[in-house]
Amino acid sequence: HGWSASSYHCYELAGAKIIAKDGTYLGTLSEKYNSDSIFNEHSVHGSTYSSNSIWNRFSEYGNEYSSQSAFNDHAANPPVLLKDGEVIGRISTDPYAYDGTNPLRLGEECGWAD
C-alpha cells in the first residue's frame, strides 16, 4: 500500500487517545518513552500480553476477528482516535478506511517507535 504519514499528519495525531467501542482506553499515539504510548513495549498499552493493548493478538482489541480490533480489516467498530474531545479518525489496518490510520506503519514513520 502507498500509505505514508506526513510530518503534519504525525503532528495532528500526536497525543491522540485510542478508545475502543466499549469505552476501554487503549493508550496514546506518542513516542515510545511515554508511559501511555502504544509504542512503549514496557507499558500496559504497548505490551503484546496486556488485554488492553492493540498489540495483543489474543485480545478483543488486537485479534483479527473481533469487531473492535485494529487488526481486523473488516471490523465494524475499530478503536477511535480522540484528541481535544473530538474523534479525529480510527486506528485500523483496513486499507479502504477513509479515516483509518495503520498502527503498523505509524510508529516508524512518525519516529515514535524503532
Buried (B, 14 or more C-beta within 10 A) or exposed (E): EEEEBEEEBBEBBBBBBBBBBEEBBBBBBBBBEBEBBBBBBEBBBBBEEBEBBBBBEEBBBBBEEBEBBBBBBEBEBBBBBBBEEEEBBBBBBBEEBEEBBBBEBBBEBBEBBE
